[in-house]
Amino acid sequence: MLNIKSMAILLKITAKLDIKPVIDKLKNLDIFAEAKSPDEAMKQLTKEKAAIVGAEMFAAILPQLDSVSDFLAEFVAAYKGVSVEEAEKLDAIEVIKELIGDCGVLNFFSSALRKKVERTH
């Protein structure tokens, strides 16, 4: 669950990430082609589309994870409600699947990306 503590850590993470690869990746997705506005696209966001968007976003930021590696275990610990030591022992693939499937995380990144794009244009 995306709680206040995990959200604060996500803010640190997103501040360090270069969003251009994410934007480029999302522009090439045709899952929102029929939407006429960002609000309409969000209304059309099904669980399947959310999973695709989440996977594509993760793939785009994966090469940058070393720049935020100091925050990853801390984020997972806050997200899962466990200690940092316990978070470090969790199966990374299972955690990634859970994060991609969490609409709260997806909405957070969508909002954060939108704000970063607005600041860069």
C-alpha positions in Angstrom: 0.0 0.0 0.0 1.2 3.5 -0.8 1.3 5.2 2.5 2.6 8.6 3.6 6.1 7.4 4.5 6.5 5.4 1.2 5.1 8.4 -0.8 7.7 10.7 0.7 10.5 8.3 -0.4 8.9 8.0 -3.8 9.2 11.8 -4.1 12.9 11.6 -3.4 13.2 8.8 -6.0 11.3 10.7 -8.7 13.3 13.9 -8.1 16.5 12.0 -9.0 15.1 10.3 -12.2 15.4 11.5 -15.7 11.9 11.3 -17.1 12.7 11.7 -20.8 13.0 7.9 -21.4 9.7 7.4 -19.6 8.0 10.1 -21.7 9.4 8.7 -24.9 8.3 5.2 -24.0 4.8 6.3 -23.0 4.4 8.4 -26.2 4.9 5.2 -28.2 2.1 3.3 -26.4 -1.1 3.2 -28.4 -3.3 2.2 -25.5 -4.6 5.7 -25.1 -4.8 6.5 -28.9 -8.6 7.0 -28.8 -8.5 9.5 -25.8 -8.9 13.1 -26.7 -7.6 14.5 -23.4 -5.4 13.4 -20.4 -8.6 13.2 -18.3 -10.3 11.0 -20.8 -7.3 8.8 -20.9 -7.3 8.4 -17.1 -11.0 7.4 -17.3 -10.1 4.7 -19.8 -7.3 3.3 -17.6 -8.3 -0.3 -17.0 -6.3 -2.7 -14.8 -4.7 -4.2 -18.0 -3.7 -0.8 -19.3 -2.4 0.1 -15.9 -0.2 -3.0 -15.9 1.1 -2.2 -19.4 1.9 1.4 -18.4 3.5 0.3 -15.1 5.7 -2.3 -16.9 6.7 0.2 -19.6 7.5 2.9 -17.0 9.6 0.5 -15.0 11.5 -0.7 -18.1 12.3 2.9 -18.9 13.6 3.8 -15.5 15.4 0.4 -14.8 18.7 1.7 -16.2 18.6 4.6 -13.7 17.9 2.6 -10.6 21.6 2.8 -9.5 21.1 6.6 -9.0 18.3 5.8 -6.5 19.5 2.6 -5.1 20.0 4.1 -1.6 16.3 4.7 -1.4 15.0 1.4 -2.8 15.2 -0.8 0.4 13.9 2.1 2.5 10.9 2.6 0.1 10.1 -1.2 0.0 10.3 -1.3 3.8 7.8 1.6 4.1 5.6 0.2 1.4 5.4 -3.3 2.8 5.5 -2.3 6.5 8.6 -4.2 7.3 12.1 -3.3 8.5 14.8 -2.2 6.0 16.7 -5.5 6.7 13.6 -7.5 5.9 12.9 -5.5 2.8 16.4 -6.2 1.5 15.7 -10.0 1.7 12.4 -9.9 -0.3 12.1 -11.3 -3.8 12.6 -8.3 -6.0 10.5 -9.7 -8.9 7.5 -10.2 -6.6 7.9 -6.7 -5.2 8.1 -5.2 -8.7 5.0 -7.2 -9.8 3.1 -5.9 -6.7 4.2 -2.3 -7.4 3.2 -2.5 -11.0 -0.2 -3.8 -10.0 -0.8 -1.1 -7.4 -3.0 1.6 -8.8 -1.9 4.0 -6.0 1.8 3.7 -7.2 0.7 4.0 -10.8 -1.3 7.2 -10.0 1.5 8.6 -8.0 4.0 8.2 -10.9 1.5 9.4 -13.5 0.9 12.6 -11.4 4.6 13.1 -10.7 5.5 12.6 -14.3 2.9 15.0 -15.5 4.2 17.7 -13.1 7.8 17.1 -14.2 6.8 17.3 -17.9 4.9 20.6 -17.1 8.1 22.0 -15.5 10.3 21.0 -18.4 8.1 22.6 -21.1 
